[in-house]
Amino acid sequence: MTILVTGGAGFIGANFVLDWLQHHDEPVVNLDKLTYAGNLDNLASLQGDARHVFVRGDIGDRALLERLLQQHRPRAVLNFAAESHVDRSIHGPEDFIQTNVVGTFRLLEAVRGYWSGLPQEERAAFRFLHVSTDEVYGTLEPDDAPFAETHRYEPNSPYSASKAASDHLVRAWHHTYGLPALTTHCSNNYGPYHFPEKLIPLMIVHALAGRPLPIYGDGRQVRDWLYVRDHCAAIRRVLEAGQPGQTYNIGGRNEKTNLEVVQTICALLDELAPAPQRGVRDTRSGQPIARYAELITHVPDRPGHDRRYAIDARKIERELGWRPSETFDSGIRKTVQWYLDHPDWVARAQSGAYRDWLTRHYGAALA
């Protein structure tokens, strides 16, 4: 048997592929377009591993999808492929519509054609698992209950709107065609191999380089933080025991403000990689710094910035027995240490198109 993973060279997808092959001998066919955030360095440890078959390609390429499905005959398809950076969606929403909406549609159609031709027993066992986000639910007030699976959709950015649209397609393909589909909604992930445009890796990388640590607005936006390996374990469990047609919210039970997160990172770096010992200087003034928190800089808030996300994960805990194993303190320490231990990965991830984009939209001081 085999599973097909789309977007398996990106942050969550690559962590899932690595996690899967740590727990299973079942092969993975990994389809990834290798856009700026897709990184084969994430999968370097699998070089020469016959259980991992990498294919460079787009989920919008129907002919390629049909060929891969017929060639490898997977028992499940897991869709991680997505454009996912809110800031990018604000500056250029079309890519998000093409990948997250049109791409998901073409993937669903290819999978439906393949699934409908399977023998009855294989059809019954087949699963399509769509990985989505809590951002489709919109924003919460400070005293609101966390997002449950029944919360209505209220996306506020082009990114979250495109993910909401893809969720609706998956639901429709289940109810109309009977495709055995599952959808998961995760809170903010963090951990190894996270592309350095997102908050946590960006702060780590910028702090070590003495660059400003930009925090939108007052920094009081709240997110529920989920260690990526916990997310991978949850997805494995949903694939194993989730009920087709159901959605499952996956959260870390770790609500933190953005400012708290950045302050925690600075404190860990002060402990693990003290700025005076590394000779870190503030790139704005050229002066040495004593503590990384000196680099914290508040910048104008971005348009449509949701104030709070929080996940109610009781359904997956109750029905499937999954719970996160990492606290935020344990997970963020592992994450900071990983970035300190992998400077070559960081340097390669920051090169080229990413640096050009960061300079264009945020200015040379942040790039």
N, C-alpha and C positions, 0 to 999 in steps of 0.2 A: 504493500500500500504506500501511498504518497500523498502529501499535501502540497497545494500550490499557495504561495504567499506572494501578494503584490506589495510593492513598496518595501521590500525586505532589505534594502541597503540604507534606508533612512534610520532615524533615531529609534523609534519604537519598534519598527519592523525588524531592524538588525538585532536589537536586543531580544526580540521574540525568537528569531531564527537561532541565535546562539543558545538561548534558554531551552528551546525545543530539543535541540540536538544534544544538550546536556542530560535531558530526561528521556529521550526516545532514540531509537535507531531508525525510525521511520524517515525516509528521505524527504527533503524539502526542495521543491522547484521554486526558485526565487526570481520573480520578475520585477525589475526596477528600471526606470527610465534614466537614472543617474543624472537628474538635474542637479542644481548647485548643492542641495542638501543630501543627495544620495552619495554615499561614500563607501567604496569597496574596502577602504582601510578598516572599516567597522567589522568586516568579515575576514580579515587577514588570517585569523586563527583557524579558519576552515579550509585554507588552501590545501589542496590534495585530498580533502575528505570527500569520498565518493557519495556520501549522503546529501551533499549540498550541490545542486545544479543551478548555476546562475545564468540568467538570460537577460540581456539588456533589451528593454522594450517598453512600450507604452500601453496602459490599460485601454487607451482609446483605439488601439489597433485591433480591430475585430478579427481579421484574418490570422494574426499572430496568436491571439487568445485561443481561437478554435484549433489551431495547429498544436499548441501546447497541451490543451485539454485532451485531444485525441491521442497525442503521443505518450503522455505521462499518466493518463487515467487517474487523476487524483480523487480521493474519497472526500476531500474538503477543500474549499477555497477560502482564504482569509484575506480580506481587503484592507491593507494598511495604506495603500497608495493615496496620497492627498497632498495638495498644497495646504500648508497649515499655519503660516505666519500672518497674524492679523495686520501688522504694519504693511507687509507686502500686499495684502488684499486691498488695503486702502489706496495704495499708490498704483496698483495694477490689478483690478479685479478680474479681468478676462481670463487669465490663466487659471484662476480658481473655478470659474464656471466650466471651462474646458475639461480640467482634470477631475474635479470633485462631482460635477453633475453629468456632463457628457461622457466622461470616462467611466463613471459608475454605471450609467445606462448601458454602455457597450459591453462592459464586463458582465452585467446581469444578463444581457441577451445571449452572450456567448455561453455563459454558464447554464442558462435555461435550455439552450439547444443541446448541450452536452448531457445535462442531467436527464432530460426527457427521453434520451436514447439509451439510458442505462437499463440493465435488467432490474426487475422489480425489487429484489433484495438490496441491490446497490443503491437504487433510487431512494429507498426508505432510510438507508444509513447515511446518505450524503448530507453535508452541511455547507451552507454559505454563511460566513461570519463577517459582518461589516463593523469595522472599528470607527466609532464616532466620538463626539466630544460633549462635555457638559455645556459648552458655549451655545448650543442650539436652544437652550432653555432661556437665554437672556440673562438678566441680572437680578440680584436679590437685594432687598433692604437689610440693614444690620440685624433686625429681629425676625426676619422671615425664616420659615422652616427650610432646610436644605432641599435641593431638587430631588424629587422622587420620579420614578419612571412615568407617572401619570401627569407630571407637570406639562403645561402647554408649551408649545414652541414659540419663542419670541426672539429670534436672532437679531443682533444689533450691528453686525459688521458684515462686509461682503464674504469674509471667510466663514463665519457661522451660518450665514444664509445659504451658502453653497453646501455646507455639510448638512443642514436641515433638509435641503432639497434632495440630497443623496439618500438620507434616511427615509424620506417619503417614498422614493423609488423602491428601495429595498422592501419596505412594508407592502407596497402595491404589488410587487412581483410575488411576494408570499401569498397575499390574499387573492390575487387574480389567477396566478398560474400554479400556486401550490408549492413554489420553490421553498425548500426547508431552510429559511433564513433566520439568522440571529443578529441582533444589533447590540453593541456595547457602547456606553457613554462613560468616558473616563474624565477624571479631573486632571489638573496640570501635572504632567509627568516631569521627572528630573532623574538624572543619573548618568552613567557612562555613555559616551558617543553622542551627546546632545550637541547639535549644531550651534555654534556660538553667536546666533542672532537672538536666542531666547534669553529670558532674564537671568537664570542662574549661571549658565556657562558664560554669558556675556560679562557678568560681574566678576567672575573668577579671572577670566582672561584679561579684562581691562585693568583690574586691580594689580595683577602681577606685572603689567606693562606700565603702570603709573598713569593710566588714562582716566578721564572722568568716569564716574559710575552714575549714568543718567537714570533718574527715577522720575516717572511721569507724575506731574501734579504734586499732591501732598504725600504720595506713596502709601495712602491708606486703603488702596484697593485690596480686597481679600480674595485669596485663592486657596483651594484645598489641594495640598501637594501630595502626590502619589509617586513613590519610588518605582522606577520603570520595571524592575524585576518583579515587584509585587503585581504590577499590571500584567506582566507576561504570565504569571501563575494564574491570575484570574481568567485570562483569555483561554489558557489551556483547560481550565475547569469548565468554562462555558461551552467550549467545543465538545468536551467530554459528556456533559450532562445537561446542558441548557435545552430548553424546550423550543422547537421551531416556532417562529412568529413572536417570540418574546424579546423584550429588551432588558438589559441588565446594567445598572449604574455601578461604576467601579470607582471608589474614592479611598483616600488615605487617612481620613479622620484627622487631618492636619491643616486646619484653617490658620493662615498667616497673612499679615499684610505684606505688601511688597517691601516696605521699609524694614520690617522685621527680618525678612529673608536676607536682604542685602546686609543688614547689620550682623546677622549670624555668620554670613560668609566672611565678612571682614574680620570678625573675631576669630574664626577658625584659621584664616590665613595669618593673622597675627601670631597664632600659636604654632602653626605648622610650617610657615614660610615667612618669618618676620621681615618686614620691609627694610629695616636698617641692615640686616645681614645680607640681603639680596641687592642692596644699593638702589632701591626703587626711588625714582624721582617723579614728582608731579610733572607731566608733560606740558602743562600750561605755564608753570612758573620756572621749571627746571630745578626746583628746590627738592632736597631729600624729604621723604615723609617718615614719620615715626609709626603711624598706624594707618591702615588702609581706609578706615572710615573718613579720613581727611579728603578722600577723593569723591565722596558722595555729592552729587549735584542734582538739584531738582530742575526739571525741564518742563515746558508747557505740555499739558495733557494731550493725548491723542484724541481724534474725533471718535465718538461712540464708545468710549472706554467703559466697559461694564464695571460696576462698583464691587460686586461680590459674587463669587461662585461658591457653592458648597454642595456636596453630594450626599444623598441619603443612600447608603449601600446596604441597607438591611435586607433587601430582597435577595441579593446574591449571597449574603451571609446566611440567611435563613434557608433558602432553597437549595443552595449548592455548597454551603459549608466553607466558602472562601472568606478569609480575613487578611488584611495586610500584616506582614511580619515586621516591617521596618517602621519605627517612629521617625518623625522628621529629624530629630537630633542624630539618630544613627545613620539615616539615609544621606543627609547632607554632609556628614563627616566623610562617608565613603565616597561621595561625589567629589568633594573638594580634593581629597587625596588622589582620586583617579586622575583629575586634571593635572595635578602636580607631578604625577608619575608618567604622564603621556604628553610631554611638550611637543614631540614631533607630530603627533596626531593633530594637536591644536594648530600648529604652524601650517600644516597642509590644508586643514579645514578652512583656515582664514584666508587663504591665498585667492588670487584671481577674482572671479565674478563676485564673490561675497564682499571682498574689500571694496571693489568698485561700487557695488550697490550701497554699502554702508556710507561711503564717502558722499555719494550723490544725494542721499536722503537725510543724512545726519551730520555731514560736514567732516572735514579732515581730522578735527580734534578727536572724534570718536573712532575713526578708522585706524 
